[in-house]
Amino acid sequence: MSKVTLNGHIEVPAEDLETVLRELPNHIILTHQESGCLVFTVTRDAKNRHRFDVYEEFADKTAFEKHQARVQASQWGKVTKNVERFYTVTGD
């Protein structure tokens, strides 16, 4: 199996921005601890404070799917329910 890469950004509504910013460090820590996580970065855009660029690499499809499932069930999943996601996923 080949690695899976996710590249794109999220756009956070103004009413959710403070909560998302508070939870983001925990989300990053938990993701880095996941088996199969190779790279995970979330960077706030310098000009648009509601946009965050996201880049992820996982060892394989299984690791990526486990990450997605964890996110759905996590506090991050709850606080980002109104976030718009613009991603491209490549790999098996």
The first five atom37 places (N, CA, C, CB, O) and aatype in JSON, in Angstrom:
{
  "aatype": [12, 15, 11, 19, 16, 10, 2, 7, 8, 9, 6, 19, 14, 0, 6, 3, 10, 6, 16, 19, 10, 1, 6, 10, 14, 2, 8, 9, 9, 10, 16, 8, 5, 6, 15, 7, 4, 10, 19, 13, 16, 19, 16, 1, 3, 0, 11, 2, 1, 8, 1, 13, 3, 19, 18, 6, 6, 13, 0, 3, 11, 16, 0, 13, 6, 11, 8, 5, 0, 1, 19, 5, 0, 15, 5, 17, 7, 11, 19, 16, 11, 2, 19, 6, 1, 13, 18, 16, 19, 16, 7, 3],
  "atom_mask": [
    [1, 1, 1, 1, 1],
    [1, 1, 1, 1, 1],
    [1, 1, 1, 1, 1],
    [1, 1, 1, 1, 1],
    [1, 1, 1, 1, 1],
    [1, 1, 1, 1, 1],
    [1, 1, 1, 1, 1],
    [1, 1, 1, 0, 1],
    [1, 1, 1, 1, 1],
    [1, 1, 1, 1, 1],
    [1, 1, 1, 1, 1],
    [1, 1, 1, 1, 1],
    [1, 1, 1, 1, 1],
    [1, 1, 1, 1, 1],
    [1, 1, 1, 1, 1],
    [1, 1, 1, 1, 1],
    [1, 1, 1, 1, 1],
    [1, 1, 1, 1, 1],
    [1, 1, 1, 1, 1],
    [1, 1, 1, 1, 1],
    [1, 1, 1, 1, 1],
    [1, 1, 1, 1, 1],
    [1, 1, 1, 1, 1],
    [1, 1, 1, 1, 1],
    [1, 1, 1, 1, 1],
    [1, 1, 1, 1, 1],
    [1, 1, 1, 1, 1],
    [1, 1, 1, 1, 1],
    [1, 1, 1, 1, 1],
    [1, 1, 1, 1, 1],
    [1, 1, 1, 1, 1],
    [1, 1, 1, 1, 1],
    [1, 1, 1, 1, 1],
    [1, 1, 1, 1, 1],
    [1, 1, 1, 1, 1],
    [1, 1, 1, 0, 1],
    [1, 1, 1, 1, 1],
    [1, 1, 1, 1, 1],
    [1, 1, 1, 1, 1],
    [1, 1, 1, 1, 1],
    [1, 1, 1, 1, 1],
    [1, 1, 1, 1, 1],
    [1, 1, 1, 1, 1],
    [1, 1, 1, 1, 1],
    [1, 1, 1, 1, 1],
    [1, 1, 1, 1, 1],
    [1, 1, 1, 1, 1],
    [1, 1, 1, 1, 1],
    [1, 1, 1, 1, 1],
    [1, 1, 1, 1, 1],
    [1, 1, 1, 1, 1],
    [1, 1, 1, 1, 1],
    [1, 1, 1, 1, 1],
    [1, 1, 1, 1, 1],
    [1, 1, 1, 1, 1],
    [1, 1, 1, 1, 1],
    [1, 1, 1, 1, 1],
    [1, 1, 1, 1, 1],
    [1, 1, 1, 1, 1],
    [1, 1, 1, 1, 1],
    [1, 1, 1, 1, 1],
    [1, 1, 1, 1, 1],
    [1, 1, 1, 1, 1],
    [1, 1, 1, 1, 1],
    [1, 1, 1, 1, 1],
    [1, 1, 1, 1, 1],
    [1, 1, 1, 1, 1],
    [1, 1, 1, 1, 1],
    [1, 1, 1, 1, 1],
    [1, 1, 1, 1, 1],
    [1, 1, 1, 1, 1],
    [1, 1, 1, 1, 1],
    [1, 1, 1, 1, 1],
    [1, 1, 1, 1, 1],
    [1, 1, 1, 1, 1],
    [1, 1, 1, 1, 1],
    [1, 1, 1, 0, 1],
    [1, 1, 1, 1, 1],
    [1, 1, 1, 1, 1],
    [1, 1, 1, 1, 1],
    [1, 1, 1, 1, 1],
    [1, 1, 1, 1, 1],
    [1, 1, 1, 1, 1],
    [1, 1, 1, 1, 1],
    [1, 1, 1, 1, 1],
    [1, 1, 1, 1, 1],
    [1, 1, 1, 1, 1],
    [1, 1, 1, 1, 1],
    [1, 1, 1, 1, 1],
    [1, 1, 1, 1, 1],
    [1, 1, 1, 0, 1],
    [1, 1, 1, 1, 1]
  ],
  "atom_positions": [
    [[0.83, -1.19, 0.0], [0.0, 0.0, 0.0], [0.87, 1.25, 0.0], [-0.95, 0.0, 1.21], [1.96, 1.27, 0.58]],
    [[0.38, 2.28, -0.66], [1.13, 3.53, -0.68], [0.54, 4.51, 0.32], [1.14, 4.13, -2.1], [-0.57, 4.34, 0.81]],
    [[1.31, 5.53, 0.6], [0.85, 6.51, 1.57], [-0.32, 7.31, 1.02], [1.99, 7.45, 1.97], [-0.52, 7.4, -0.19]],
    [[-1.09, 7.88, 1.93], [-2.23, 8.71, 1.59], [-1.89, 10.14, 2.0], [-3.55, 8.21, 2.29], [-1.42, 10.39, 3.11]],
    [[-2.14, 11.07, 1.08], [-1.87, 12.48, 1.33], [-3.15, 13.29, 1.21], [-0.81, 13.01, 0.35], [-3.93, 13.11, 0.27]],
    [[-3.37, 14.16, 2.17], [-4.49, 15.09, 2.14], [-3.89, 16.49, 2.11], [-5.45, 14.9, 3.38], [-3.03, 16.83, 2.92]],
    [[-4.36, 17.3, 1.17], [-3.86, 18.66, 1.03], [-5.04, 19.58, 0.76], [-2.81, 18.76, -0.11], [-5.89, 19.27, -0.07]],
    [[-5.1, 20.7, 1.47], [-6.19, 21.63, 1.24], [-6.31, 22.64, 2.36], [0.0, 0.0, 0.0], [-5.31, 23.02, 2.97]],
    [[-7.54, 23.06, 2.62], [-7.75, 24.02, 3.69], [-9.15, 23.89, 4.27], [-7.52, 25.44, 3.18], [-10.04, 23.27, 3.68]],
    [[-9.31, 24.5, 5.44], [-10.62, 24.62, 6.06], [-10.93, 26.1, 6.23], [-10.68, 23.86, 7.44], [-10.03, 26.92, 6.35]],
    [[-12.21, 26.41, 6.24], [-12.67, 27.76, 6.5], [-13.6, 27.71, 7.7], [-13.37, 28.38, 5.25], [-14.62, 27.02, 7.69]],
    [[-13.24, 28.47, 8.73], [-13.92, 28.42, 10.02], [-14.85, 29.62, 10.14], [-12.91, 28.39, 11.19], [-14.41, 30.76, 9.99]],
    [[-16.14, 29.39, 10.41], [-17.06, 30.5, 10.61], [-16.64, 31.36, 11.81], [-18.49, 29.99, 10.82], [-16.07, 30.85, 12.78]],
    [[-16.92, 32.64, 11.74], [-16.52, 33.58, 12.8], [-16.99, 33.13, 14.17], [-17.07, 34.98, 12.5], [-16.25, 33.24, 15.15]],
    [[-18.21, 32.62, 14.25], [-18.77, 32.23, 15.55], [-18.09, 31.01, 16.16], [-20.25, 31.96, 15.41], [-18.24, 30.75, 17.36]],
    [[-17.35, 30.25, 15.36], [-16.66, 29.05, 15.85], [-15.15, 29.24, 16.0], [-16.93, 27.9, 14.93], [-14.47, 28.35, 16.51]],
    [[-14.63, 30.37, 15.57], [-13.19, 30.56, 15.49], [-12.49, 30.4, 16.84], [-12.89, 31.92, 14.93], [-11.47, 29.7, 16.92]],
    [[-12.99, 31.01, 17.88], [-12.34, 30.94, 19.18], [-12.28, 29.5, 19.71], [-13.07, 31.83, 20.18], [-11.26, 29.07, 20.24]],
    [[-13.38, 28.78, 19.55], [-13.44, 27.39, 20.02], [-12.49, 26.5, 19.21], [-14.88, 26.85, 19.92], [-11.8, 25.65, 19.78]],
    [[-12.44, 26.7, 17.91], [-11.55, 25.92, 17.06], [-10.09, 26.2, 17.43], [-11.8, 26.24, 15.57], [-9.28, 25.28, 17.51]],
    [[-9.75, 27.46, 17.64], [-8.38, 27.81, 18.02], [-7.98, 27.18, 19.35], [-8.23, 29.32, 18.1], [-6.83, 26.78, 19.53]],
    [[-8.92, 27.1, 20.27], [-8.64, 26.49, 21.58], [-8.39, 25.0, 21.46], [-9.8, 26.75, 22.54], [-7.54, 24.45, 22.15]],
    [[-9.14, 24.33, 20.59], [-9.05, 22.87, 20.47], [-7.95, 22.41, 19.5], [-10.38, 22.31, 20.01], [-7.5, 21.27, 19.57]],
    [[-7.51, 23.28, 18.61], [-6.54, 22.89, 17.58], [-5.25, 22.29, 18.13], [-6.2, 24.09, 16.74], [-4.82, 21.26, 17.61]],
    [[-4.61, 22.86, 19.15], [-3.37, 22.24, 19.65], [-3.56, 20.8, 20.11], [-2.81, 23.06, 20.8], [-2.7, 19.96, 19.87]],
    [[-4.68, 20.51, 20.78], [-4.97, 19.15, 21.22], [-5.16, 18.22, 20.02], [-6.22, 19.13, 22.12], [-4.68, 17.09, 20.02]],
    [[-5.87, 18.69, 19.01], [-6.09, 17.91, 17.8], [-4.76, 17.55, 17.13], [-7.0, 18.67, 16.82], [-4.57, 16.42, 16.68]],
    [[-3.86, 18.51, 17.07], [-2.55, 18.27, 16.45], [-1.76, 17.24, 17.25], [-1.75, 19.58, 16.34], [-1.17, 16.33, 16.68]],
    [[-1.75, 17.38, 18.57], [-1.03, 16.42, 19.43], [-1.59, 15.01, 19.24], [-1.13, 16.84, 20.92], [-0.83, 14.06, 19.05]],
    [[-2.91, 14.87, 19.31], [-3.53, 13.55, 19.17], [-3.25, 12.94, 17.8], [-5.05, 13.65, 19.39], [-3.02, 11.73, 17.7]],
    [[-3.27, 13.74, 16.75], [-3.0, 13.22, 15.42], [-1.56, 12.76, 15.29], [-3.31, 14.29, 14.36], [-1.3, 11.7, 14.72]],
    [[-0.62, 13.53, 15.81], [0.8, 13.13, 15.75], [1.05, 11.81, 16.49], [1.68, 14.23, 16.34], [1.99, 11.09, 16.17]],
    [[0.21, 11.49, 17.47], [0.37, 10.26, 18.23], [-0.23, 9.04, 17.53], [-0.28, 10.41, 19.58], [0.01, 7.91, 17.95]],
    [[-0.98, 9.26, 16.47], [-1.64, 8.15, 15.77], [-0.62, 7.3, 15.02], [-2.7, 8.67, 14.81], [0.32, 7.81, 14.41]],
    [[-0.84, 5.99, 15.06], [-0.02, 5.07, 14.3], [-0.22, 5.35, 12.81], [-0.38, 3.59, 14.63], [-1.35, 5.44, 12.33]],
    [[0.88, 5.5, 12.09], [0.8, 5.72, 10.65], [0.79, 7.18, 10.24], [0.0, 0.0, 0.0], [0.84, 7.47, 9.04]],
    [[0.74, 8.1, 11.19], [0.81, 9.52, 10.86], [2.26, 9.88, 10.55], [0.26, 10.4, 12.03], [3.14, 9.74, 11.41]],
    [[2.51, 10.33, 9.33], [3.85, 10.71, 8.91], [4.07, 12.22, 9.0], [4.11, 10.23, 7.47], [5.11, 12.68, 9.47]],
    [[3.08, 12.97, 8.55], [3.13, 14.44, 8.57], [1.73, 14.95, 8.84], [3.7, 15.01, 7.22], [0.76, 14.45, 8.28]],
    [[1.63, 15.96, 9.7], [0.34, 16.6, 9.95], [0.58, 18.05, 10.33], [-0.46, 15.85, 11.07], [1.14, 18.34, 11.39]],
    [[0.17, 18.96, 9.46], [0.33, 20.38, 9.75], [-0.98, 21.12, 9.49], [1.46, 20.98, 8.9], [-1.7, 20.84, 8.54]],
    [[-1.25, 22.07, 10.36], [-2.38, 22.98, 10.19], [-1.81, 24.37, 10.44], [-3.59, 22.64, 11.18], [-1.31, 24.66, 11.53]],
    [[-1.9, 25.23, 9.43], [-1.29, 26.55, 9.5], [-2.34, 27.62, 9.2], [-0.11, 26.66, 8.52], [-3.01, 27.57, 8.17]],
    [[-2.46, 28.56, 10.11], [-3.42, 29.66, 9.91], [-2.91, 30.59, 8.82], [-3.66, 30.43, 11.23], [-1.74, 30.98, 8.81]],
    [[-3.78, 30.95, 7.91], [-3.43, 31.85, 6.82], [-3.13, 33.25, 7.37], [-4.57, 31.91, 5.79], [-3.84, 33.75, 8.23]],
    [[-2.07, 33.87, 6.87], [-1.64, 35.17, 7.37], [-2.62, 36.29, 7.01], [-0.27, 35.5, 6.81], [-2.7, 37.28, 7.74]],
    [[-3.35, 36.16, 5.93], [-4.24, 37.23, 5.47], [-5.71, 36.98, 5.79], [-4.09, 37.43, 4.0], [-6.48, 37.92, 5.96]],
    [[-6.09, 35.71, 5.86], [-7.49, 35.36, 6.13], [-7.52, 34.56, 7.43], [-8.12, 34.54, 4.95], [-7.2, 33.37, 7.43]],
    [[-7.9, 35.2, 8.53], [-7.83, 34.56, 9.85], [-8.82, 33.4, 10.02], [-8.09, 35.59, 10.92], [-8.75, 32.68, 11.01]],
    [[-9.71, 33.22, 9.08], [-10.69, 32.12, 9.13], [-10.25, 30.9, 8.31], [-12.04, 32.61, 8.65], [-10.93, 29.88, 8.31]],
    [[-9.14, 31.03, 7.62], [-8.64, 29.93, 6.76], [-7.41, 29.29, 7.42], [-8.28, 30.46, 5.34], [-6.52, 29.96, 7.93]],
    [[-7.41, 27.95, 7.38], [-6.29, 27.17, 7.9], [-5.88, 26.17, 6.82], [-6.66, 26.44, 9.24], [-6.7, 25.38, 6.35]],
    [[-4.61, 26.21, 6.43], [-4.11, 25.27, 5.44], [-3.77, 23.95, 6.15], [-2.87, 25.84, 4.7], [-3.18, 23.94, 7.23]],
    [[-4.15, 22.85, 5.52], [-4.0, 21.53, 6.13], [-3.2, 20.64, 5.18], [-5.4, 20.89, 6.44], [-3.46, 20.57, 3.98]],
    [[-2.21, 19.95, 5.75], [-1.44, 18.97, 4.99], [-1.22, 17.74, 5.87], [-0.07, 19.57, 4.52], [-0.75, 17.85, 7.0]],
    [[-1.56, 16.57, 5.32], [-1.45, 15.32, 6.07], [-0.83, 14.25, 5.19], [-2.83, 14.86, 6.59], [-1.1, 14.18, 4.0]],
    [[0.01, 13.43, 5.8], [0.5, 12.21, 5.15], [0.34, 11.07, 6.14], [1.99, 12.35, 4.68], [0.77, 11.16, 7.29]],
    [[-0.27, 9.99, 5.67], [-0.42, 8.78, 6.47], [0.21, 7.62, 5.73], [-1.91, 8.48, 6.79], [0.21, 7.59, 4.49]],
    [[0.74, 6.66, 6.46], [1.49, 5.55, 5.89], [0.7, 4.75, 4.87], [1.95, 4.64, 6.98], [1.25, 4.25, 3.89]],
    [[-0.61, 4.64, 5.1], [-1.45, 3.86, 4.19], [-2.92, 4.22, 4.41], [-1.22, 2.33, 4.41], [-3.25, 5.03, 5.27]],
    [[-3.77, 3.6, 3.61], [-5.2, 3.88, 3.65], [-5.8, 3.53, 5.02], [-5.93, 3.1, 2.55], [-6.66, 4.25, 5.53]],
    [[-5.35, 2.44, 5.6], [-5.88, 2.02, 6.91], [-5.61, 3.07, 7.97], [-5.26, 0.68, 7.33], [-6.5, 3.42, 8.74]],
    [[-4.38, 3.58, 8.01], [-4.03, 4.62, 8.99], [-4.85, 5.88, 8.75], [-2.52, 4.94, 8.92], [-5.31, 6.51, 9.7]],
    [[-5.03, 6.25, 7.49], [-5.81, 7.44, 7.15], [-7.27, 7.27, 7.57], [-5.73, 7.73, 5.65], [-7.87, 8.19, 8.14]],
    [[-7.83, 6.1, 7.3], [-9.23, 5.85, 7.68], [-9.41, 5.83, 9.2], [-9.71, 4.52, 7.09], [-10.42, 6.32, 9.7]],
    [[-8.45, 5.29, 9.93], [-8.51, 5.32, 11.4], [-8.45, 6.76, 11.9], [-7.36, 4.49, 12.0], [-9.15, 7.11, 12.85]],
    [[-7.62, 7.58, 11.27], [-7.55, 8.99, 11.64], [-8.91, 9.67, 11.41], [-6.44, 9.72, 10.83], [-9.41, 10.38, 12.28]],
    [[-9.48, 9.43, 10.26], [-10.78, 10.04, 9.95], [-11.84, 9.61, 10.96], [-11.22, 9.67, 8.53], [-12.65, 10.44, 11.39]],
    [[-11.85, 8.36, 11.33], [-12.83, 7.86, 12.32], [-12.6, 8.5, 13.68], [-12.74, 6.33, 12.43], [-13.56, 8.88, 14.36]],
    [[-11.33, 8.62, 14.09], [-11.04, 9.25, 15.38], [-11.5, 10.7, 15.38], [-9.54, 9.17, 15.69], [-12.1, 11.17, 16.35]],
    [[-11.23, 11.4, 14.29], [-11.63, 12.81, 14.2], [-13.14, 12.94, 14.34], [-11.16, 13.42, 12.87], [-13.63, 13.81, 15.07]],
    [[-13.88, 12.1, 13.66], [-15.35, 12.17, 13.71], [-15.87, 12.04, 15.13], [-15.96, 11.08, 12.83], [-16.84, 12.7, 15.51]],
    [[-15.24, 11.18, 15.93], [-15.71, 10.89, 17.28], [-15.09, 11.79, 18.35], [-15.42, 9.45, 17.61], [-15.41, 11.65, 19.53]],
    [[-14.21, 12.7, 17.95], [-13.45, 13.49, 18.91], [-14.09, 14.85, 19.21], [-12.04, 13.7, 18.39], [-15.06, 15.27, 18.58]],
    [[-13.51, 15.52, 20.19], [-13.91, 16.89, 20.49], [-13.68, 17.79, 19.28], [-13.14, 17.44, 21.71], [-14.48, 18.68, 19.0]],
    [[-12.59, 17.55, 18.55], [-12.32, 18.31, 17.33], [-13.46, 18.15, 16.33], [-10.99, 17.86, 16.7], [-13.89, 19.12, 15.71]],
    [[-13.95, 16.95, 16.18], [-15.08, 16.7, 15.28], [-16.29, 17.51, 15.68], [0.0, 0.0, 0.0], [-17.02, 18.01, 14.82]],
    [[-16.52, 17.62, 16.97], [-17.67, 18.39, 17.47], [-17.51, 19.89, 17.22], [-17.87, 18.14, 18.97], [-18.44, 20.54, 16.75]],
    [[-16.34, 20.43, 17.53], [-16.17, 21.88, 17.42], [-16.0, 22.33, 15.97], [-14.97, 22.33, 18.23], [-16.1, 23.53, 15.69]],
    [[-15.73, 21.41, 15.06], [-15.57, 21.78, 13.64], [-16.74, 21.34, 12.78], [-14.3, 21.19, 13.09], [-16.62, 21.25, 11.56]],
    [[-17.87, 21.08, 13.4], [-19.02, 20.6, 12.62], [-19.51, 21.62, 11.58], [-20.17, 20.24, 13.55], [-20.1, 21.23, 10.58]],
    [[-19.26, 22.91, 11.8], [-19.69, 23.94, 10.86], [-18.59, 24.41, 9.93], [-20.23, 25.13, 11.63], [-18.8, 25.31, 9.11]],
    [[-17.42, 23.81, 10.04], [-16.27, 24.2, 9.23], [-16.44, 23.67, 7.81], [-14.95, 23.68, 9.85], [-16.88, 22.54, 7.6]],
    [[-16.1, 24.5, 6.83], [-16.09, 24.04, 5.44], [-14.7, 23.48, 5.12], [-16.47, 25.2, 4.44], [-13.68, 24.08, 5.46]],
    [[-14.69, 22.32, 4.47], [-13.44, 21.63, 4.16], [-13.25, 21.57, 2.65], [-13.43, 20.2, 4.77], [-14.16, 21.24, 1.89]],
    [[-12.02, 21.91, 2.23], [-11.66, 21.89, 0.82], [-10.37, 21.08, 0.7], [-11.48, 23.36, 0.24], [-9.28, 21.62, 0.83]],
    [[-10.51, 19.78, 0.44], [-9.39, 18.86, 0.46], [-9.26, 18.11, -0.84], [-9.53, 17.89, 1.6], [-10.24, 17.88, -1.56]],
    [[-8.03, 17.72, -1.14], [-7.74, 16.74, -2.17], [-6.99, 15.6, -1.48], [-6.89, 17.37, -3.36], [-6.01, 15.84, -0.78]],
    [[-7.47, 14.38, -1.68], [-6.84, 13.21, -1.09], [-6.28, 12.35, -2.22], [-7.86, 12.39, -0.22], [-6.97, 12.04, -3.19]],
    [[-5.0, 11.99, -2.08], [-4.37, 11.13, -3.09], [-3.74, 9.93, -2.41], [-3.31, 11.92, -3.9], [-3.39, 9.97, -1.23]],
    [[-3.59, 8.85, -3.16], [-3.0, 7.61, -2.65], [-4.06, 6.54, -2.51], [0.0, 0.0, 0.0], [-5.24, 6.78, -2.75]],
    [[-3.62, 5.36, -2.12], [-4.55, 4.22, -2.0], [-5.24, 4.26, -0.67], [-3.82, 2.88, -2.17], [-6.06, 3.39, -0.38]]
  ]
}
